[in-house]
């Protein structure tokens, strides 16, 4: 049985510039949990502006960025739009892709391997 990859490294196209002028480009994003998607719905900022959900979601799953100890909503808000879009796309890719992986076994040699499930629309 394989090990589930839960953290993914990334490099931002432009990078986050902190208050000292340091550019942070290398980071880590973890797979989202159900709580990551549910908890922000209670936040008043999301209730006032549903688009803010993405900001909170990314601040929860981006676990590292350069030498920064913590990635807050303020950090996500201050990203260049190119980097924000990059993280949104990465979030969708890693969370949707991992959900579609299934274990399979060869009926002849019993070798186990991962396959990506393809779901057919109606």
Buried (B, 14 or more C-beta within 10 A) or exposed (E): EEEEEEEBEBEBEEBBEBEEEEEBBEBBBBBBEEEBBEBBEEBEBBEEEEEBBBBBBBBBBBEBBBEBEEBEBEBBEBBBEEBBEBBEEBBEEBBEEBEEBEEEEEEEEEEEEEEEEEEEEE
